[in-house]
Amino acid sequence: MTRYSEMFQRLAQRNEAAFGAFLMLGDPDAQTSADHLDACARGGADMIEVGIPFSDPIADGPVIQAASVRALANGAKVNDAFARIAELRAKHPAIPIGILTYANLLMARGEARFMADAKAAGTDSILIADVPSLEAEPYAKWAKEAGLDIVMIAATNTAPDKLAMIARLSSGYTYCVARAGVTGVRDALELDHGALFAGLAAAGAPPPVLGFGISTPDHVRAAVASGAGGVISGSAIVKLVTEENSTAKIEAFVREMKAATPR
């Protein structure tokens, strides 16, 4: 079993959904970033998703984009990101760790080498935000050869034939966008994902995890009630880094969000 399958099995026994925490590696600096990752794990995050700083993201809103800019300005490199992942893995051997990144970074390093290096650092999955399902086949092959799960993105307007492709290629979990647009904190969610979740289940896709705009415990409860297998909160946590830079407050926020996951 993979760390993701073990996690979902464990949570099913407790009748809980998964809570995932996202942070940008290297923001605002290497050591603080490592401390914040550890705070997320201590706060009870079931899974951790990390971003590798990139200059031209297309899926990230202003909060996460700004985090990338700060990290890059401080000299963050891909090798530094893998070092942070390795440190987190050493401290928390059971927690699933996923990378969210962009195709340019893989191409610059060599796709197969990037995947192998990510796995060696302790990564479980990779989500390449700007690779559509029609172009994902070789990336899925490279990921499988490296022993990584590849996470695909699905939305409420994804066509059934594309859902079938997503189900065939992906593993670990399915990243389901909670709304149109880019990442960012939102006051309210408008979820109508029943058909999407049913379509993914019928196609044999891995569990759906909602992201984009999950920023309060009420959002978590709404996502769980909609049938999601879990949620990922990113911009709300990165905003705490920006405004507070407090490991205690990040840990407390994660703990509060995780407390909203019982079904």
C-alpha positions, 0 to 999 in steps of 0.5 A: 500500500502507498502512503495515500492508500494507507491514509485514506483507509485509516481515515475511513475507519475513523469516518473522517476526510483528509485534510491537506496543508499546502506551503511554498518551499523556501518561503520566506527562507529555507529554515522558516519554511522547514519550521512551517512544514513541521508545524503543519504536521504537528497540527494534524495535517493528514497530507502535505502538498508543497510548491516548488517556486516558479516564476510563471505559475498559471494556477496560483492566485496572488498569495501563492504567487507572492510566496514564489517571488519571495522564495526565488528572491532568496535564492531558492532552487529545486535542489533546496526544495528536495532538501526540505522534503527530505527533512520533512520525510525524516521527521514524519515518515508516514505522512504523504507528501506531494509536489505541485509544480509546473512542466518547465521545471521538469523539462529543465532538469529532465523529466525522468531525473526530476521524478527520480530525484523527487522520489529519492527525497521522500515525495509520494506524488506529483501534480503538474498544474499546466499539463492537461490530461491530453498531454499527461501520458508521458508524465504518468509513465515517468512518474510510474517508473520513479515510483511516484503517484501522479495527481490529475486535476478534474473540474465540474465541467470536465467531460466524461471521456476526460474523466476516464483518462484522468482515472486511467492515468492518476493515482494517490488522489484526484485534485478537484477544483472547488471553483473556477479560476485560480487559488485564493482565499474565499468567503464562501464555497458554492459546491455542486460536485455530486456529478463529478464525484460520481463520474470519477468513482464510476471511472475508478479514479482515486479519491477526490480531494477539493482545493482552490479556496478552502480557507475556513472550517465551514469550507471543510465541513461543506466539502466533506458534506459534498462527498469529497474524500478530503480538502487541501488548504493553501492560500489561507496557510500561505497568507498566515506565513505572509502576515504572521510568520508564526509556527504556533498560529500555523499549527493552530490553524491546521488543527482547527481545519482538521477538526472539521473533517469528521463525516 
